[in-house]
Amino acid sequence: MNVWLLAGLITAVVIVVVIKRLIGEPLNARDLFGPPVVLSGLGVWALYKAEHLTGADIAWAVGGVALGIALGALRGTTVRVFEKQGVLWQRYTGRTFLVLVASAAVMAGFGLLATRMGMHEQARPTQLSIGVGFLGEALVIGARGLASGVPFAPERRRA
């Protein structure tokens, strides 16, 4: 896939997800887990297709995935989960964006350290980093939603 096309698609997905969550949206499983699964899958595919990866590359990639999930989970604790019209809703808060900026700085530092220690650039797919961050967030929000006892919103009908 063309690098610019992929970058454009990733950017579009991230922008749509963030805007929807900033405004507030009904919380349903497909919208919560769909984008992270797709982005993470694209990242794993990019790793699979990368050539000349070493054991160190894989180790750094696994460390980055773990760190991304942890930082996403931290971000998930800052998302407001509430009942509206009898179902769960979610909305990003100011703290969510503070954690997002701090997480980006931590991940950038991790990436810089990894490349300084010899990690190949192909072992750091951006879509994987973004996807696992959203996945960590989704796991925490999903758990909070389940613990609330309020039903998740139904899936929207597609035309």
C-alpha positions, 0 to 999 in steps of 0.5 A: 500500500502507498505510504501516503495513502496509508498515512492519510487513512490512519490520520482520518481514522484518528481524527474521526475517533477523537472528534466523536469522542470529544463531542460525546457518543453512545458507547457500543462495542463496535465503535469502541473496539473497531478502530483499535483492532483495525489499526493494530492489525495493520501494524502487525501486518506491516511488521510481518511484511518488514524485511530483515527484522532482528530479535532486538527489533521484535523485543523493542516492538513488544516493549512498545506495544506493552507501553502503548497499551499501558498509556492507553489504559491510563488515558481510558481512566480519564474518559467520562463514561456516563448514562444518557437516554438509558445507555452508556455514553463516553466523552473525552475530557481535558485530562484525556488530552493532557494524558494524550500529550504526555503519552505521545511524549513518552512514546516519542522518547521510547521510539528515540531510545529504541532507534538509538539502540539499533531498532530498525524503522520498519519495526516501528509501524505508526498504525501499531502504536496508535492502535495499541494505545486506543486498545488500552483505552478501549479495554479500560472504558469497556471494563468501566462500562461493564462495571456500571451495570448500564447497558451499552448503546445498540449498534447504529444501523447502517444504511 
